[in-house]
């Protein structure tokens, strides 16, 4: 499975981010491209330990059941997957500013490697290994890049 610890995967994600335009049409969801990039930065901040949302009740109940299905290599994240509270970006954003911010977060995560990954539990899935965080961050980015056709 692709992870953000692989240089080729980081390059692929950043290339796809570079193809986003402010007018890029979303195929599902409510966010525009700039809001999506800001949302993805929040995900990266969570994986780095900068943002530590609490465990969600629904995640405590079914997170361990959903986790094996969500982490299958052949299964991308589903359209309109629920968002962690606090990750919804509804205000106007500037795409180039948010793209730079997100690329910096991706570079920081990749450069730090497993030692730089949070030990704080994911708010839905619970405890993740550094490798699982890296896989999930790739899946999350891929999900949102596919949302905009890149």
N, C-alpha and C positions, 0 to 999 in steps of 0.2 A: 504494500500500500504506500502511496505517496505520503511524505511527511515534509514538514518545513525544516527538517535537519538535512535535507538533500539540496545541494546547490542548484541542481537542474530544476527541481520543483520550485524553488524560490524564484529562479529566473523566469520560469513559465508563468507563475502567478503575477509577477511584476510586469511582464510583457502584456498579459491580459488586462491588467489594471491600466496600462498605458493606452489601451485601445478604447477605454471608456470615454465618452463625450458627455458634456452637460445635457445634451438632448437625447442621449441614449434611451431608448424605450424599454421599459420593464415588461417582462413577459408574465409576471404575476406579482402580487404584493402591493404595497402602498408607497414604499420609499422611492425617491429619485436616486440617481447615481451618486450624488454627493452625500446624501443621507445614508446610503448603503455603505459607502466607504467609512463614514464616521461610525456606523454601527459595527463594522468589522474591526475597526480600531479598538472599540470597547472589548470585543472578544479577545483580541490579542493582549490587551491590558490585563484581562482576567487570567489568561494563560501565563503571563509574566508575574502575576501576583500584585499588580498595581491597583486592581479593582477586585474587591472580594465580596460579591453578592452572597447573601445567605442561601442556604439550601431551601428549595421550594418544597412545599408539602407534597405536591403531586410527584416530584422527583424522588422523594423519600419512599413513596408508596410503590411507584412503578419504574423508577429509573434503572434499577438493576435488571429488570425484565427487558426493557427497551434497549439497553446498552449493547448487548450482543448483536441485535439486528441493525442498530445505527452504525456500528463500527465495521460492518461487512464491507470488504473492499469493493464489491460489485454494486453496492447500494449507495447511490448519492443521497444526500439529504432530500427529503420530500418537499415539494412546493408547499408554501404556507405553513411550514413547521412553526410551532409556537416559539415565541421569543422570551428570553429571560426578562423579568421586570427590571426596568432601568436601562435596557438596551434599545428601547424604541427611540429613534431619532426622528422627531417630527418638525423641528425648526429648519429654516433655510440654511444651507451650507454651501460653501464654494468647493467645487470638485477638485481643483488643483491643490488647494490647501489640504483637503482631506486625503487625497491620494498620496501626497508627500508624507503626511502624518502616518498613514497606514504602511507605506513602504518602510519608513523608519522603524515602526513596531515589528514588522516582519524581519527586517535585517537584525534588529536587536535580539529577537527570539532565536533566529538561526545562529547568530554568532555566539550566543550564550550557551547553546546546546542544552542537553538535559539538565545540567547543573543550574541553569538560569530559570527553569520552569517552576511554577508555583507548586506547593504541596497542599494548598488550600483546595478543598473539594469543589468540583464543578457543581453549580447550583441545581442541576437536574440529575446528572449521572452519579454524583458523589465522587469518591476517590478515583483519580486517574493517575496512571504512571506518566512520566515525562514523554514517553513514546506515544501513549494514547493522546495526550494533550496535543502533540505535534500532528498526529493523524487527524484529530478532530478540528484543529485550526485549519488544516488544508481543506478538509471536507466543508467547513463553514465558508471559507473563501471561495471555493469552487462553486458551492451552492449559489452564492450571491453573484458571482461572475456569470454563471449560466442564466441567472435571473435577468441579466442584461445582454445576453447573447454573445458574450465574449469568453 
